[in-house]
Structures are given as structure tokens and as C-alpha cells.
């Protein structure tokens, strides 16, 4: 992630300032744009506040002023929340919510880059998410039970509750798009396949790794068996595919976007921390595994069992 620098943060705010002016020009000149993003709101009082605070603030932040960056981020967040409330009540201005929510999130990332010169990804793995190996001597049955509970909780929330909420807002904000009847059926097929992969990876991790998939009780052994012979992060691949599948089943492009954004967050924030921990604990064995097995794209031919056994044996504590 060498591109994540202070210069990248400043460039983003410059582009946001230009995009903001283009948007306000479109609001003034193109009625469909005004209706899609502001609904029935009077654009004049909104512009009086938004142009200096969002457009002007982004321009000042592009010059490197950190206070302006945080002020712009705060204003974008406030506008996104206000538009979300308005769109939920009226069913209008849904595209304004989407655009301002995206601007709010991107401004937050750009502000972090301005302040730190990088993304402080170590913040993500603090507290309950700090990586800690499972207690030694725990039985595989206990790890399997804990993993099963994790699956019920995380799949129930991440693949059930949250997508249903997102899909409801998508419909309420009039953002739904018609899709062919085959799309939900393809989502079912993808969900079944991805769930099978996720369960296979979870069982392999908890039965062979002397731990669970979660960082607070992570595996004590490097697992190079099961789906880990094909791809380094089969549970992440499965989870992202499941999220996309749920979006297809619900005919919701916003749920698909939710899954894609989750993959970006995981790849940028979680994966570097996990792999740094694995390299720290397993050293050359993990580096050898990482060199031979890709993160996202499965191998056509799995790692040979003899090689997998040797790597796992060498990495055993």
C-alpha cells in the first residue's frame, strides 16, 4: 500500500473539491440530478452551508491543513446522516445519501493519511480484536464448538441482519433496480458453494490449528491442509462470496456493494495484521507458504500433501 501517503490524502481532497463543484453545478442546471440527490429540499440554503464547508473545506485540506480535513469529514458525515433521515421519511434523495456516505468514509481515510502519512491499521487489532493464540492444551472439540458459535453469530449478523437492513433502506430510498429472475437463483448457488468452503476452512482451522479462526483465540499451528492448500485465506474468500450471494438473492446492488467494501476493508486493514502475526510466529515456514499459495486466487493444483505436512510440522510450536 505504498500509495497511501499524505500526498494521496491531499490529492483526494483536491478531487473531492472539484467533484463537489461539478455536483453543485449539476444541481443548479440539471433538474433530475437535483431530484435524485436533494429530493424536495431547497438547494439554496443547503448550498450556502455546503459549498464553503464541503467544497471549500476540501480545497483547504488539499493544501495540507489537517483541521480543514477533519472539519470537512465531520460536515460530510452530518450531511450524510441528515440526508439519510430525510430519504427514509420521504423516500427521496437516496442517491444523495449514497454519495455523501461515500464522501464521508473516503474523507475519513484521507484525513488519516494527512495526519499519519499512512493508515494506522494497528488500531483495528486492539482490545478484544488483538491477536492472541488459543490457550495451550485446549481440546479440538472445544475449538470446534467455539468456531461453531462464531459462525452462528457472525453469519447471522453479517449475512442476515445487516443485508436485510441495507436492502430495506435501498427499497425505501428508491434505489432498487430490476434484475433478471436468474440472478437470485445464481445467488443461491453461489451461497451454497461459498458456505461449504467457509465451513471446510473453519473445521480445518479449528481441528488442525489448535485454535479458532478469531484473533482472540487464534490457531497455534500453521494450517496448510484442507482449502488452505489452494488459497491462503479461504474463510475470507468464502465470506465475501457469501455477501455477494446474499445481495444477488435479495436483488440488492447495495448489499453486493456492502460485500465488496468489506473485502476492501479486510484486505487493507485486517490481512496485513494477520500476516504480520503469522510471519512473526512461524517465520520461514509462513514465508514459504505465502510464496507458494496466493491470497485471493486459488491454485489450480493444491500444495502437495507432503509439502503441506512438512510446512505444518516445521511450524508447530
SULWO-V539127 format. One line per field, one symbol per residue. ss: DSSP state (h for helix, s for strand, l for the rest). psi: psi as a letter, one per 30 degrees, with the letter a starting at -180 (. if undefined). A space follows every 10 residues. Layout:
# SULWO-V539127
ss->???
psi->???
This chain:
# SULWO-V539127
ss->lllllhhhhh hhhhhhhhhh hhhhhhhhhl hhhhhhhhll llhhhhhhhh hhhhhhhhhh hhlllhhhhh hhhhhhhhhh hhhhhhhhhh lllhhhhhhh hhhhhhhhhh hhhhhhllll hhhhhlhhhl llsllllllh hhhhhhhhhh hhhhhhhhhh hhhhhhhhhh hhllllllll lhhhhhhhhh hhhhhhhhhh hhhhhhhhll lsllhhhsll lllllhhhhl lllhhhhhhh hhhhhhhhhl llhhhhhhhh hhhhhhhhhh hhhhhhhhhh hhlhhhhhhh hhllllllll llllhhhhhh hhhhhll
psi->hffileeeee eeeeeeeeee eeeeeeeefj eeeeeeffbg kjfeeeeeee eeeeeeeeee effgjeeeee eeeeeeeeee eeeeeeeeef glgefeeeee eeeeeeeeee eeeeefglki ffeehlbfgk kkllkkfkke eeeeeeeeee eeeeeeeffd eeeeeeeeee eeghfkkkll ffeeeeeeee eeeeeeeeee eeeeeffffh alfkffhlkf kjkhlbfffe keieeeeeee eeeeeeeeef hjfeeeeeee eeeeeeeeee eeeeeeeeee efbeeeeeee ffkleejkke klkkeeeeee eeeffk.
